[in-house]
Structures are given as C-alpha cells and as structure tokens.
Amino acid sequence: MTNPTEFAISVKSEDPKKKEKPEDGDKDKEEGSSKLLKDVKPKEAGKEEEGEDLSEEDLQLKNELEMLVERLKIIDLVRHKESNTELYRPALETLRTLIRTSTSSMTSVPKPLKFLRPHYPDLQTLYETWPISEDKSLFADILSVLAMTYSDTQPHGTLKYRLLSASLRPADSPLADPGTWGHEYVRHLAAELGSEYEIREQEGEADSPKLPGTVEDLRSLAKQCAVFLLGHNAEPDAVDLLEELEIIKDIAELVDENTYSRVCQYMVRMVNLLPPPDDVSFLNTAHTIYVQHQKFPEALALAIRLGNPELIREDFNAPGNPLMKRQLAFLLARAQIPLEWLHPPSEDADGDADVDFQEELPEDLLECLSNSRLSTHFREFGKELGVADAKSLEDVYKSHLENTRPGAMSNVDSARGNLAGTFVNAFVNAGFGNDKLMVEADEGNSWIYKNKDHGMMSAAASLGLSLLWDTDVGLSHVDKYTYSAEEHIKAGALFATGILNSGVRTEADAALALLGEFTENKSVPLKTSAIMGLGLAYAGSHREDLLPFLLPHVADDGVSMEIASLAALALGFIFAGSENGEVTGTILQTLMEKAEREDKSLDEKWARFMALGLGLLYLAGLQDASDATIETLKAIEHPISKTAQIMVEACSFAGSGNVLKVQAMLHHCDEHIDVFSGDKKEENKDDKKDDKEAPKEKRDDAFQSFAVLAVALIAMGEDIGAEMSLRQFNHLMHYGEPNIRKSVPLAIGLVSTSNPQLPILDTLSKYSHDNDLAVALNAIFAMGLVGAGTNNARLAQMLRQLAGYYYKEPDCLFMVRIAQGLVHMGKGTIGLNPFFSDRSIMSRPAVAGLLATIIAFTDAKGFVLDKYHWMLYFLVTAMYPRFLITLDEELNNVPVTVRVGQAVDVVGQAGKPRTISGFQTHQTPVRLGTTERSELATEEFIPFAHVLEGFVILKKNPGWEKEDKMEM
C-alpha cells in the first residue's frame, strides 16, 4: 500500500508550485529585488526561470537572504550620509545564523550558499568599501564561506577572507574556530592552505605574497583545522595537512588517547611513500606519540626501525613492569640488537663496563635478550605440530613421483648427489638436532665420509645447522670433529661452531674462544672457516673485540684476495648497519692501494665480496653516512669501484622503497655494454675471466648484475614497490644482456623471500627452462628462496618435474635438490623473510645473509658449483622460526585460542574493520605464514606485545570471569 500514497503525496506537492510561479515574480518585484536579475548573468536567470521549482521553505529562505543582502547595500548607502555603522551587526548576525543552521542533504550544496552565490561579486565590492572594524571582520568571515562556491574561478578565496577576517580582529578577541562552519569548510580551507604554502615555498618570502598573513599564520590556522579534523574521525586529513605545512612534529601536542593510535598507524604506513628526510621525521613523531601514551612495544619497534641506539635504550628502560620489559627484550632479541646499545653510556671508555652491565641486568631479562631458550621452545613447537621426527632425503625428494624415462641413466656422480643430500638434510632438519645422517649417525658411519674433499667440509658444517641455536648440546657434538686429522672435516667443524651460535648469545662466548685462534692458521680452509664462522656467530652484534681477529686480514697484502674478501664480508656481517669508521676506512684503503698498484687481485671473482662487506656497514637507513664513502669510491679507477658504489648505495636504501634510487639502478641496467671495444670479440659468459686477457679494451659490465639485485633490495620493503619491480624485471629479462638476465631470477627471489605467490612461481618456472643454463640455475635457486620453509605443494611438484627434466644436467639437478631442501626448511617451520613484526621491521643480519648468498650466485660456476658450496650456509642468519608462542608470566607455554588469517591493511578506514580475513581458529603455539596475522579469539588474556608474532607474554584479564556466560 505504501507506494500509491507516496505517489499521491508527491503529485499534490507539485501542483501548488505551478500556481505560485507568477506570484513568485510579483513578490520579487515588491521586495525591490528586480536588480538581482540584472546582476545575475542572463543565462543563470534563464536557468532559474525554467528550472528549479522551489518549495515554500526554500522560497522563504531565498527571499530572506536576498532581503539581508539588500539591507546591507542600503545601510551602506545610508552610512555614507550619516556614518551610522551599528545597523550592520544585526544583518550580518542573521546572515551568519542562516548559513550555519542550514542543514541540507549531504550530496547537494547547502541552500543558503546556492542562493547567495549570484550576490558574491556584489558583496565582494561592498566589502572593499567598508572601514576597518569588527563588523568588517565578521563580513570577511561570511565571505570566506561563500567563497567556497567560487573556488574554481577565484582560487584561495576561502583562505584569503579567513586570513583577512583574522587580521581585522583585535588581539584580545580571536576569531571563532573554523570548525563552527562545518566539516566541508574545514576541508576546503585545508586544501587551500596546502597549495598556498607550496606557492610561498617556491616563490620565497621575497615576493610580496598575494594573500595577507605570514607563514606562521598559515601554520596556526592549519593547527586549528587539524584539531577539528582529529576530533571528527578525519585523522588522515589532519596528518596530511600538517605534513604539507611541514609541521608534522606538532601533531604530538594535538592528539589525545582516542585519536593517537589511528594517527600513528596512518603515519607509520605513510613512511614507505615519503621521500627522505620526511620518512624519518614521521617515524620520530609517531615514536614520540607512542611514548607519551606509554605504548612501549610500538615505540620500541619504531626505534628499531630508526636504528637509533639512544631511543632503543630509553624505550627499553622506560617501563616499570618487569613483564613488559621481558616482552621488549624478546623484541630486541628478534631484531638482534647489539647488547651494547642498552648500556648507559659510560664516561670512561673501559672494557669492564660491558661486564658490569651484563651483571646489572636481571638473569631473566638477559635470557630473553640473548635468545637462549629459542632452541627448547622451537623443539616443543615442532612436537606440537607433529614434525619433530627427522625426515629422510627420500621424504623430501619423493623421487617415485618424478617422471623420469624408464631405463634412463642419470649421469650424476654419487659425490655430487651426496653433497646435495648434505644440504637438503641440513636445511630440512634444521634446529631439531635429530637428523639420521649426521647427529644420530654412528661414529664411523657418519655421512661426512660419504663425501669427497671439500664436500666433507660442507658435511661437517651441516652439523651446525641441525643443532641450530642449541649451544649446549651442539658444541659437544661438533667438538669430536675438531680433532679430526682430515683438514676439511676440521674446517667444517669450525664453521659448524659459528653456525650454531648464530642469532643466540651465550655468556661462555664459545664461538670466539674456539674460532679466534684459527683466524691466524696457515691452512686456507681452516682460516676461511674460522673467519666466516665468526661472521655468522656474531652477525649484527657490533662487537669491537672481534676487530683484531679480522681487520688485519683485510689490509694484509700478503694474503690472497679470497681471505681478504671473506674477512671483509665477515666484518660486514658483524657490523651490519653500524657505519663503523675503522672497518670502512680499512676496506676503502685496501681497495685504493690495490687499484693504484694495478693489482690483479681486484679482477678476481672474490672482489665482489669485499664490496659487499663495505655495503653491509651501511645497511638500512644510513643514506647520509654512505655519501662520503660513495664519493671516495668514485676516485678509485677500477671497474670494482662501480660495483662497490652500487652495493653501498643499495644497502643504505635497503627496504626503503625509494623510487628515485630504483630508477637510478634501472639506468645502470639499460646500458648495452660491448664487453670489448677493440677487435677481440670473444664470446665469454664470465666477464671476470676476460679481464685477464684484455685489460685495456675490456669494459666491465659486472656492475649491472648487482644493479638488478639493488632494485630488489630497495623495493622489497613495501608491497606496491615490490609489485612494480616485478614488471621491471620482466622487461630486463626480455631486453637485458646475459649477465643482467642471470641476476633477474635472484632479484625476484629476494623481493618475495618465503612468500610464494602464484604469479611469481609461474614466472620462475618459465625461467627455469631457459636456454641459458646460468639463468635456469638461478631461477631454480630463486624458487627455493621464494618457497623457503613454506612446504608449498605446488612448488614441490614443480621442482619434482624439474628434477626429471634436468636428469642429465648435474649442475641443475644439484640446484633442484637444494631448492627442494629450502622449500621444506625446518619441515615448514622456519622462514627466510627478513621482515618481522607484521612485516614492518627489517632484520639487518637476515638481509646480510640473504644478500651474501645471492651474490655468490651471480657467479654460480665460480662459487657454489665449485668448491665453495658452503656459501649456502650464509642463509643461516636469515633463518628464524615462523611461530607464535604464548607465554604466561613465568615464561612457560600457555595454550590459548587464536585466529590466524591473511593480514588486511585497514589503516585509515572508518570504524574498526577486521584486520584479518579468512581466518581459522587454532590453539597456540601456531605457525604463521609471511603474509598472515593472528589475533586472540577471546578477551581472557591481555597480550603485552602489539603484534602477535614470535614470543608473546600474556596476562590474565581481571575483568574476564564476570563476562563469561558460556556455562548456560
């Protein structure tokens, strides 16, 4: 029944209007408003006549407004004769009230503004004739609102009259808040403020500004607008406005406990999209706000992103609650922050300060900070998930599913197959300490003896991976091999010692005690193992006491380039992101001296690791510090300097998503370099070897392969950038030179480590059948990286097909096996992705490890497929369990229900939308994928951490019991 009545009513309301029309005209004439029709452009008048049939209220409003405008004009004429200005005020007040109280639908222009629009030019001219007074200020305020309707033809009108209005006021009665005119007005004002400020910045203060008021006036007005916006759920608008006027620091004073979290979330999300130095100021401001509101985990996470030792120390010492301090300690341990950063800075720089500080820290905190219970928790986690039992190689390969031709003999020698088995076994059973080939094998029957020479070293080192993080039991297992007469086994045992201490700190400092003396050993395998062992064990620890063991090798002319470069790389691992002057100076000095002497060693394949060691010192966020180093490198006349410049620049912008740097790196890739500019046209894949034959005409193009990796390194911090970089890689693959093409798969692997998305898998699968075996090989390794620790079934199937496809290519088959090992890393519990805490913080040691491994693959024939397959163990610094373990107040496991689902970005959205989608409910401990997020299913416990990931301490919610009504 409803429809007909509605219809009937609407017809009725239309009828009287038509009758009114003639009267309407008469009434206008009576009011003396015929002048209006002359003022309005004929077109508009025509429109009004044909078009809008106004309702009675609208007509009444229209007439009232026109009457007020007329009254102002008449009063003005009278004023010239009698100078009586008291009549203005009531007319203006009425006008203001009418505009403010007019509520119309959200979609259309408010009625008063619509009716007053034709009078705006008249009112403007009228305004100019008035003398300076409070009334004129009020008039300007009203004009400022009307100017919104003319914003297309007269830009900045709203702002102009607002500033005029403010300037006409006496100091003691400031102008009413802009918010009183409503939300749309404030948004208009905000938009005009931003563009006006930009114009002033470009022209400079010298030119007389077209609008009144100084930059300070603009800023104070912006703050008033920001206060209104913050109070009306428009936090992003407030942040954007203050950002445009370059006063984002002031937002800290404007937020309150209702708005601060949304403001901070928005600011932190914007960081990836801002150019430096704005990104740092945003992080600092958000950090200040979190500290003000005592949100210590959030503040500490930002301090870690900033890499600022003072902020980290303050945040760590700020909370009084011991449980909160433990939670912060877990966060610091995950980020592998150097313990020295937590010291109060001592006046006397003596070595004992370190010891005293460690004694000051309570035992429980030191345990959390040094990650010493990681191994036990990880093994319990494995039991919970039912993957504690060791997996054999066949469980991983599933070779009965491979489609090899019956009767076809593969030409892989057993030593090569066994070597692949070493790595697969190590990666798959990493951290569980119970694999059948090494740890549980009988004394004489160990897998080590199934390998030849340098294979023995990797086999012995794989022990360290099996016993990862287990410093107590692990050392006793490894110890028996350190007395072996066979040099390679002994070297492997030393390397294993370094590996199993990676990411864990112990009071005993076993790695340094056992490896320190071997750095001076005559034997090259023992020396390299000890050097790299120290690098892995102390990655990211910034420990000065390791310098005397490693620095001398970098500068020593007597040692081979291999040892010098590995020592530089180990220092890069230990001092990642520290810009340590001593190390930088030594590496630069060595490069310069070698270049001056035209030393052949710089042409060796090892030189790239010296360049990488230098780059790692500036890892993540040290752009300013790296400038001087890059300038120094430009002075070195040798192809290696270009490679080193790219490395240093890429490392200092790692994970920042800086678009300009990505473009600069792509420019390096678009040169088509003729490797020889002379007559010699030898087609040789490995440009390094050519150096020796033709030192004069040779133009080096090795830097291009590093430029490709640099694009990935810079773009990987942020989703949009990473997606865009994949398109660029596609172009490079089509049009690039061979050495660019072979780096592209590695770059793809770096951009989405442990994050197997289908398009990426398909791309890599295509590249893994490339005609150029170097590309295929790197694509297979990249498949391993992309699927690391995910047990991805589709990827495992692809790799089995590749094993059948490459059954006659020993190198590629070896790589397929290793990729299979990586995909099942830690039986699906350990990932390699360097980002944690909701993918917001980048772990520097993890990036260092990934980068070192990938750079070994830029010349796979020279490193990994040669005698240096142990470089695959560099990945160990990036290996970390992907779990959520909930602990009670005594740090014991407590199972609670959590929902785990795909993370959804809800920053800046209205209300409280769900942060995860497609969730499943589990009991902790639970495994989290790279793009997954978890939240507690009930409110029974309150977490101390802001992101449920890794170790999270919970406390009982005191108000929970009362609400629990489930027993009904």
GIWO-V943364 format. One line per field, one symbol per residue. psi: psi as a letter, one per 20 degrees, with the letter a starting at -180 (. if undefined). burial: b if it has 9 or more other ideal C-beta (glycine too) atoms within 8 Angstrom, else e. Layout:
psi=???
burial=???
//
This chain:
psi=hgggggggghgghhghghhhggggggggggikjhhghhgqqhggggghggeooqrgggggggggghggggghgghgghhhgilojiigggggggggggghiopaqhhrqqghhghighighghghgghiqrprhghggghgghhghihijhhhnqjgggghghgghhiqqhinrqqphhhirghgghgggghgghgggghgghrigqpqhqrqrhggghhghhgggggghikklghhgggghghjklhhihhiiqaihihhhggggghhhghjqqqjhghhgggghggggghjkngggghhhhghikohggggghhigqhphghhgghhhghhhilpphhiiqppqgpmriiggggghhhpqghghgghjkijggggghhggggikkhqqqrhhhghliiiqmqppippqkpqhggghgghggggghhkpihkkqhhfgiqrgijqhgijqrdhhhghghhihhhhkpinhfhghhghhhiijqhoghggghhgghgggijpjppqhhlhggghhghiijqhpgghghggghghghhkpjikohiighhgghhgipiirrhgggghghgghhggkpkilohgggggggggggghhhilpihiirhhhhhghgggghhkpnjlgghigggggghhipnqhhhgghggggggghjpjijoghhggghhhhiipopohpibhpmpnpgnhhhhghhmhgipppjhhhhhhghhgghhiiipggggghhhghhgghhgirrghghihghghghhhlpkmnqghgggghhghikqhohhggghhgghhgghjpkikohgghgghhghhhhkiinhghgghgghhggghkpkkjipripipamkkhppoghghgggggghhhiimhhhfhicikiiihihihhipqpmroppqaijkqpoprpqpprpppojpiqqbmrpiqqlqqprqqqqpprgjrqqqqhrkhqpqhqipnqcpppqqpohjgghiokhh.
burial=eeeeeeeeeeeebbeebeebbeebeebbbebebeebeebbeeebbeebeeeeeeeeebbebbbbbbbbbbbbbebbebbeeeeebebbbebbbbbbebbbebeeeeeeebbbbbbbbbbbebbbebbeebeebbbbbbbbbbbbbbbbbbbeeeebbbbbbbbbbbebbeeeeebeebbebebebbbbbbebbbbbbbebeeeeeeeebebebeeebbbebbbbbbbbbbeeebbebbbbbbbbbebbbbbbebbeeebbebbbbbbbbbbbebebebbbbbbbbbbbbbbeeebbbbbbbbbbbbbeeebbbbbbebeeeebbbbbbbbbbbbbbbbbebbbeeeeeeeeebbeebbeebeebbbbbbbbbebbebbbbbbeebeeeebbeeeebbbeeebebeeeeeeebeebbbbbbbbbbbbbbbbbbbbbebbbebeeeebbbeebeebbbbbbbbbbbbbbbbbbeebbebbbebbebeeebbbbbbbbbbbbbbbbbebeeebbbebbbebbebeeebbbbbbbbbbbbbbbbbbbeebbebbbebbbeeeeebbbbbbbbbbbbbbbbbebbeebbebbbbbbbbbbeeeeebbbbebbbbbbbbbbbbbbbbbbebbeebbebbeebebbbbbbbbbbbbbbbbbbbbbeebbebbbebbeeeeebbeeeeeeeeebbbebbeebeeebbbbbbbbbbbbbbbbbbbbbeebbebbbebbbebbeebbbbbbbbbbbbbbbbbbbbbeeebbebbbebbebebbbbbbbbbbbbbbbbbbbbbebbbebbbbbbbebbeebbbbbbbbbbbbbbbbbbbbbbbbbbbbebbbbbbbbbbbbbbbbbbbbbbeebbbeeebbbbbbbbbbbbbbbbbbbbeebebbebbbbbbbbbeeebeeeeeeebeeeeebebbbbbebebbbbbeeeebebbbebbbbbbbbbebeebeeeeeeee
//
